[in-house]
Amino acid sequence: MTDKSRWIQLPRNVLVGHGMLDEVGAAVGELGLVGTALVVTSPTPEELAGERVRSQFDDVASVTIDHAGYDSIERVTEAAHETDAAYLVALGGGKVIDVAKMAADEVGRGFVSVPTAASHDGIVSGRSSIPEGDTRHSVAADPPLAVVADTEIMARAPWRLTTAGCADIISNYTAVKDWRLASRLKGAHYSEYAGALSEMTAEMLVGNADSIKEGLVESAWLVSKALVSSGVAMSIAGSSRPASGAEHLFSHQLDRIAPDPALHGHQVGVGSIMIEYLHTGEDGGWRLIRDALDQIGAPTTAAELGIEPDVILEALATAHEIRDRYTILGDGMSPAAVERVAQTTGVIPE
């Protein structure tokens, strides 16, 4: 007899498409949620769609944040208590959804994710990325009860946010390779289903990179589907492993040491080029990743990230120190090996 049990939490409803913003109220009604809705947003999404969302509820309150952080989580938590909110509606990009997710977990309420930008897979996953000082914490929380993604709104978001979301998904290639490696060498739990779903999601974007264009609702649709799939893979796995490997450690280290870090998705994209080289060598798939990123307009070099080559080298050399998660980086690389990888892949000039 095999004694196994798993509790997989997934969104009950996922609505993706043109004009879906007007279906937020209906989605909440479908969930059977009653009581005060607390809309959590930030200045730009508030201006763009705040009133349009609030008008769909009879009993509604709002709180606006301007950054992601534990102080913002506390502010939303206090607003939820003050308004006796029955549930939260997160209207915005990554910072709003991450903060609302943590606040909802803190007060024991569910939340609905209403992304206004396709910037990362946190729109549906059960994890939040919260900055604190010079580091960033990946924290477990419940996934949203529902996701309502309006592709018309998301297509109007700054293009760099969409390319960051694409790069975040494409980096699933190396995340899954690291996960399998950790399973083989360290006995880490590996889910074939979650790994396959994560890889399929990355392949979806790489295979359609030439059709992902600025301002196209079809592009927002494609990227949104990929972000949802990636988030579901993490929920199935019960961890961020399907979408977070050495390339994410590299990005987290850049957040700590770079004077002006780039967008998270852009950093993991560049990291994925180098990590793929480590996994598969000179003739492996790193060029495929690089070319796909280039096609969608995401950075592929240190210069395009706006980060100096020596910072890139330091981040790659020390990324293994970030967290206790086994990856291809093992216990670190020699300075010569780090330089060779970065130069061979074109991330820094020779």
MOUR-V383065 format. One record per residue. N is the residue number from 1. OMEGA is omega in degrees with one decimal (999 if undefined). D_FIRST is the distance of its C-alpha to the first C-alpha in Angstrom with 1 decimal. Layout:
BEGIN
n=N omega=OMEGA d_first=D_FIRST
n=N omega=OMEGA d_first=D_FIRST
END
This chain:
BEGIN
n=1 omega=176.4 d_first=0.0
n=2 omega=-178.7 d_first=3.8
n=3 omega=-178.4 d_first=6.3
n=4 omega=173.5 d_first=9.4
n=5 omega=177.7 d_first=12.6
n=6 omega=174.4 d_first=16.1
n=7 omega=-178.0 d_first=19.5
n=8 omega=179.6 d_first=21.8
n=9 omega=-179.9 d_first=25.5
n=10 omega=173.7 d_first=27.9
n=11 omega=179.1 d_first=31.4
n=12 omega=-179.2 d_first=31.7
n=13 omega=174.5 d_first=34.9
n=14 omega=179.9 d_first=36.4
n=15 omega=-179.8 d_first=40.0
n=16 omega=176.5 d_first=41.7
n=17 omega=-178.4 d_first=45.2
n=18 omega=176.1 d_first=49.0
n=19 omega=-177.1 d_first=50.2
n=20 omega=179.3 d_first=46.8
n=21 omega=-179.3 d_first=48.4
n=22 omega=-180.0 d_first=49.9
n=23 omega=-178.3 d_first=46.5
n=24 omega=179.7 d_first=45.2
n=25 omega=179.0 d_first=46.3
n=26 omega=179.2 d_first=44.8
n=27 omega=177.8 d_first=41.4
n=28 omega=177.9 d_first=41.5
n=29 omega=178.6 d_first=42.5
n=30 omega=179.2 d_first=39.6
n=31 omega=-178.9 d_first=37.2
n=32 omega=-179.8 d_first=39.0
n=33 omega=178.4 d_first=40.2
n=34 omega=-179.4 d_first=43.4
n=35 omega=-175.5 d_first=45.7
n=36 omega=173.5 d_first=47.4
n=37 omega=174.9 d_first=46.3
n=38 omega=179.1 d_first=46.9
n=39 omega=178.3 d_first=47.8
n=40 omega=-175.8 d_first=47.2
n=41 omega=175.8 d_first=49.3
n=42 omega=-169.8 d_first=51.7
n=43 omega=-176.3 d_first=55.3
n=44 omega=176.0 d_first=55.1
n=45 omega=177.5 d_first=52.4
n=46 omega=179.2 d_first=54.2
n=47 omega=-175.6 d_first=57.4
n=48 omega=-169.2 d_first=55.7
n=49 omega=-175.2 d_first=53.6
n=50 omega=-177.0 d_first=53.5
n=51 omega=179.8 d_first=55.8
n=52 omega=177.7 d_first=54.3
n=53 omega=-177.5 d_first=50.9
n=54 omega=-177.6 d_first=52.3
n=55 omega=-178.2 d_first=54.3
n=56 omega=-177.8 d_first=51.2
n=57 omega=177.6 d_first=50.4
n=58 omega=-176.9 d_first=52.5
n=59 omega=-171.2 d_first=51.3
n=60 omega=173.6 d_first=51.0
n=61 omega=-177.7 d_first=51.7
n=62 omega=169.5 d_first=51.6
n=63 omega=-177.5 d_first=51.3
n=64 omega=177.5 d_first=52.3
n=65 omega=-179.6 d_first=51.2
n=66 omega=177.2 d_first=52.7
n=67 omega=175.6 d_first=50.1
n=68 omega=-179.4 d_first=46.5
n=69 omega=-178.3 d_first=46.0
n=70 omega=175.3 d_first=44.9
n=71 omega=176.8 d_first=48.3
n=72 omega=176.6 d_first=47.8
n=73 omega=178.9 d_first=44.4
n=74 omega=179.9 d_first=46.2
n=75 omega=179.1 d_first=48.9
n=76 omega=178.1 d_first=46.6
n=77 omega=178.4 d_first=44.7
n=78 omega=178.9 d_first=48.0
n=79 omega=178.8 d_first=49.1
n=80 omega=178.2 d_first=45.9
n=81 omega=-177.2 d_first=46.7
n=82 omega=-177.6 d_first=50.4
n=83 omega=-175.4 d_first=49.9
n=84 omega=-175.7 d_first=47.0
n=85 omega=177.5 d_first=45.2
n=86 omega=179.2 d_first=42.4
n=87 omega=-179.0 d_first=41.2
n=88 omega=174.0 d_first=42.4
n=89 omega=-177.8 d_first=43.5
n=90 omega=-178.3 d_first=43.7
n=91 omega=179.6 d_first=46.5
n=92 omega=179.8 d_first=47.2
n=93 omega=-173.5 d_first=45.9
n=94 omega=-175.1 d_first=43.4
n=95 omega=-179.6 d_first=44.9
n=96 omega=-177.0 d_first=45.1
n=97 omega=177.8 d_first=41.6
n=98 omega=179.9 d_first=40.2
n=99 omega=-179.6 d_first=42.3
n=100 omega=179.9 d_first=41.6
n=101 omega=-179.6 d_first=37.8
n=102 omega=179.6 d_first=38.0
n=103 omega=178.3 d_first=40.5
n=104 omega=177.8 d_first=38.4
n=105 omega=-178.1 d_first=35.4
n=106 omega=-176.7 d_first=37.9
n=107 omega=177.6 d_first=39.2
n=108 omega=178.3 d_first=36.0
n=109 omega=174.5 d_first=37.3
n=110 omega=176.4 d_first=36.2
n=111 omega=177.7 d_first=38.3
n=112 omega=-178.0 d_first=39.3
n=113 omega=178.3 d_first=40.0
n=114 omega=-175.5 d_first=43.3
n=115 omega=175.5 d_first=44.0
n=116 omega=176.9 d_first=47.5
n=117 omega=179.7 d_first=46.9
n=118 omega=-170.0 d_first=44.2
n=119 omega=175.8 d_first=44.1
n=120 omega=-173.4 d_first=40.5
n=121 omega=176.0 d_first=36.9
n=122 omega=-179.1 d_first=36.9
n=123 omega=-177.7 d_first=38.1
n=124 omega=-174.0 d_first=34.5
n=125 omega=176.9 d_first=32.2
n=126 omega=178.4 d_first=30.8
n=127 omega=175.3 d_first=32.9
n=128 omega=175.2 d_first=36.5
n=129 omega=-173.2 d_first=38.8
n=130 omega=178.0 d_first=41.4
n=131 omega=174.6 d_first=44.3
n=132 omega=-176.7 d_first=45.6
n=133 omega=-178.2 d_first=48.6
n=134 omega=179.2 d_first=48.2
n=135 omega=-178.8 d_first=44.4
n=136 omega=-177.5 d_first=41.9
n=137 omega=172.1 d_first=38.6
n=138 omega=-170.0 d_first=35.6
n=139 omega=178.8 d_first=34.1
n=140 omega=175.4 d_first=31.1
n=141 omega=178.3 d_first=31.9
n=142 omega=174.9 d_first=30.9
n=143 omega=179.9 d_first=31.7
n=144 omega=174.9 d_first=34.5
n=145 omega=178.6 d_first=34.1
n=146 omega=176.0 d_first=36.2
n=147 omega=177.6 d_first=38.1
n=148 omega=-175.0 d_first=41.6
n=149 omega=178.4 d_first=43.1
n=150 omega=-175.2 d_first=46.6
n=151 omega=176.0 d_first=47.3
n=152 omega=177.8 d_first=51.1
n=153 omega=-176.5 d_first=51.0
n=154 omega=178.4 d_first=48.7
n=155 omega=-179.7 d_first=51.0
n=156 omega=178.8 d_first=53.9
n=157 omega=176.1 d_first=52.2
n=158 omega=-173.1 d_first=53.6
n=159 omega=-178.5 d_first=52.5
n=160 omega=177.0 d_first=51.5
n=161 omega=178.1 d_first=48.7
n=162 omega=179.1 d_first=47.4
n=163 omega=175.7 d_first=47.6
n=164 omega=176.9 d_first=45.7
n=165 omega=177.4 d_first=42.9
n=166 omega=-178.9 d_first=42.9
n=167 omega=178.0 d_first=42.8
n=168 omega=179.3 d_first=39.9
n=169 omega=-179.2 d_first=37.9
n=170 omega=179.7 d_first=39.1
n=171 omega=175.3 d_first=37.9
n=172 omega=177.8 d_first=34.3
n=173 omega=-175.6 d_first=34.8
n=174 omega=177.6 d_first=35.0
n=175 omega=-179.2 d_first=32.5
n=176 omega=176.5 d_first=29.7
n=177 omega=177.3 d_first=30.9
n=178 omega=-179.6 d_first=30.8
n=179 omega=177.9 d_first=27.3
n=180 omega=179.7 d_first=26.1
n=181 omega=178.6 d_first=28.2
n=182 omega=177.4 d_first=26.7
n=183 omega=-177.9 d_first=23.2
n=184 omega=-173.1 d_first=24.3
n=185 omega=-174.2 d_first=26.5
n=186 omega=178.3 d_first=25.1
n=187 omega=177.9 d_first=21.4
n=188 omega=178.1 d_first=22.1
n=189 omega=179.3 d_first=19.5
n=190 omega=178.0 d_first=20.6
n=191 omega=179.2 d_first=20.1
n=192 omega=-178.2 d_first=21.2
n=193 omega=-179.2 d_first=22.1
n=194 omega=179.0 d_first=24.2
n=195 omega=180.0 d_first=25.8
n=196 omega=179.2 d_first=26.8
n=197 omega=179.7 d_first=28.2
n=198 omega=178.4 d_first=30.1
n=199 omega=179.2 d_first=31.6
n=200 omega=179.4 d_first=32.6
n=201 omega=177.6 d_first=34.4
n=202 omega=179.8 d_first=36.4
n=203 omega=178.1 d_first=37.2
n=204 omega=-178.9 d_first=38.5
n=205 omega=179.2 d_first=41.1
n=206 omega=-179.0 d_first=42.0
n=207 omega=-178.9 d_first=42.5
n=208 omega=-175.6 d_first=44.7
n=209 omega=-176.9 d_first=46.5
n=210 omega=-179.2 d_first=49.8
n=211 omega=178.0 d_first=49.6
n=212 omega=-173.0 d_first=48.8
n=213 omega=-179.6 d_first=52.3
n=214 omega=174.1 d_first=53.8
n=215 omega=-179.0 d_first=54.6
n=216 omega=177.0 d_first=52.6
n=217 omega=178.8 d_first=50.4
n=218 omega=178.4 d_first=48.5
n=219 omega=178.1 d_first=47.6
n=220 omega=178.1 d_first=46.5
n=221 omega=-178.5 d_first=44.3
n=222 omega=-178.3 d_first=42.7
n=223 omega=179.1 d_first=42.2
n=224 omega=177.9 d_first=40.9
n=225 omega=-179.6 d_first=38.2
n=226 omega=179.4 d_first=37.2
n=227 omega=177.4 d_first=37.1
n=228 omega=-179.1 d_first=34.9
n=229 omega=179.5 d_first=32.4
n=230 omega=177.7 d_first=32.3
n=231 omega=177.8 d_first=31.8
n=232 omega=178.5 d_first=28.9
n=233 omega=178.5 d_first=27.3
n=234 omega=178.2 d_first=27.5
n=235 omega=178.6 d_first=26.1
n=236 omega=-178.8 d_first=23.0
n=237 omega=-175.5 d_first=22.7
n=238 omega=177.9 d_first=23.4
n=239 omega=178.4 d_first=26.2
n=240 omega=-174.7 d_first=29.4
n=241 omega=-177.8 d_first=28.1
n=242 omega=-174.9 d_first=28.5
n=243 omega=-176.8 d_first=32.2
n=244 omega=177.0 d_first=33.2
n=245 omega=-176.9 d_first=33.5
n=246 omega=179.2 d_first=36.5
n=247 omega=176.8 d_first=38.9
n=248 omega=175.2 d_first=38.2
n=249 omega=176.7 d_first=38.7
n=250 omega=-180.0 d_first=42.0
n=251 omega=179.2 d_first=43.0
n=252 omega=178.6 d_first=42.2
n=253 omega=174.9 d_first=44.3
n=254 omega=177.9 d_first=47.1
n=255 omega=-177.3 d_first=47.0
n=256 omega=-169.0 d_first=47.7
n=257 omega=-178.7 d_first=50.4
n=258 omega=178.1 d_first=52.1
n=259 omega=-179.5 d_first=55.3
n=260 omega=-176.9 d_first=54.6
n=261 omega=176.7 d_first=51.0
n=262 omega=175.4 d_first=50.4
n=263 omega=-177.7 d_first=48.0
n=264 omega=-178.3 d_first=44.4
n=265 omega=178.5 d_first=43.5
n=266 omega=179.8 d_first=46.4
n=267 omega=-179.8 d_first=45.5
n=268 omega=176.8 d_first=41.9
n=269 omega=177.8 d_first=43.3
n=270 omega=177.4 d_first=45.7
n=271 omega=-178.1 d_first=43.0
n=272 omega=176.6 d_first=40.7
n=273 omega=-177.4 d_first=43.5
n=274 omega=-179.2 d_first=43.6
n=275 omega=175.8 d_first=39.9
n=276 omega=176.4 d_first=39.5
n=277 omega=179.5 d_first=42.2
n=278 omega=-178.8 d_first=40.3
n=279 omega=-168.0 d_first=37.1
n=280 omega=174.1 d_first=38.9
n=281 omega=-174.1 d_first=42.4
n=282 omega=-176.2 d_first=45.9
n=283 omega=-179.0 d_first=44.9
n=284 omega=-171.0 d_first=41.8
n=285 omega=-176.7 d_first=41.3
n=286 omega=178.0 d_first=43.3
n=287 omega=177.5 d_first=46.3
n=288 omega=177.6 d_first=44.4
n=289 omega=-179.8 d_first=43.3
n=290 omega=-176.6 d_first=46.8
n=291 omega=177.9 d_first=48.5
n=292 omega=177.4 d_first=46.3
n=293 omega=179.8 d_first=47.1
n=294 omega=-178.9 d_first=50.7
n=295 omega=-178.8 d_first=50.8
n=296 omega=178.1 d_first=49.7
n=297 omega=176.3 d_first=52.1
n=298 omega=-179.8 d_first=49.7
n=299 omega=174.5 d_first=50.8
n=300 omega=-178.2 d_first=49.9
n=301 omega=176.1 d_first=52.2
n=302 omega=-179.1 d_first=53.1
n=303 omega=180.0 d_first=56.4
n=304 omega=173.5 d_first=54.9
n=305 omega=-174.1 d_first=52.7
n=306 omega=-178.4 d_first=55.9
n=307 omega=-176.6 d_first=54.5
n=308 omega=-179.1 d_first=56.3
n=309 omega=-177.7 d_first=54.9
n=310 omega=176.6 d_first=54.8
n=311 omega=176.1 d_first=52.6
n=312 omega=-178.8 d_first=50.2
n=313 omega=179.7 d_first=50.1
n=314 omega=-179.2 d_first=49.5
n=315 omega=-180.0 d_first=46.7
n=316 omega=-178.6 d_first=44.9
n=317 omega=-174.1 d_first=45.6
n=318 omega=-175.7 d_first=44.2
n=319 omega=-177.9 d_first=41.4
n=320 omega=-178.6 d_first=38.7
n=321 omega=-171.9 d_first=39.8
n=322 omega=-177.2 d_first=39.0
n=323 omega=-177.8 d_first=35.4
n=324 omega=178.5 d_first=32.5
n=325 omega=-174.8 d_first=30.9
n=326 omega=178.1 d_first=30.8
n=327 omega=177.4 d_first=32.8
n=328 omega=180.0 d_first=35.0
n=329 omega=177.9 d_first=37.6
n=330 omega=178.5 d_first=35.8
n=331 omega=174.5 d_first=38.1
n=332 omega=-179.1 d_first=41.1
n=333 omega=175.8 d_first=43.7
n=334 omega=177.5 d_first=47.2
n=335 omega=-179.5 d_first=50.1
n=336 omega=179.7 d_first=51.1
n=337 omega=178.3 d_first=47.7
n=338 omega=-179.5 d_first=47.7
n=339 omega=-179.0 d_first=51.1
n=340 omega=179.7 d_first=50.4
n=341 omega=-177.4 d_first=47.5
n=342 omega=-179.3 d_first=49.5
n=343 omega=-178.5 d_first=52.5
n=344 omega=-180.0 d_first=50.9
n=345 omega=178.3 d_first=49.2
n=346 omega=-180.0 d_first=52.4
n=347 omega=171.0 d_first=51.1
n=348 omega=-179.2 d_first=54.1
n=349 omega=177.1 d_first=57.3
n=350 omega=999 d_first=57.9
END
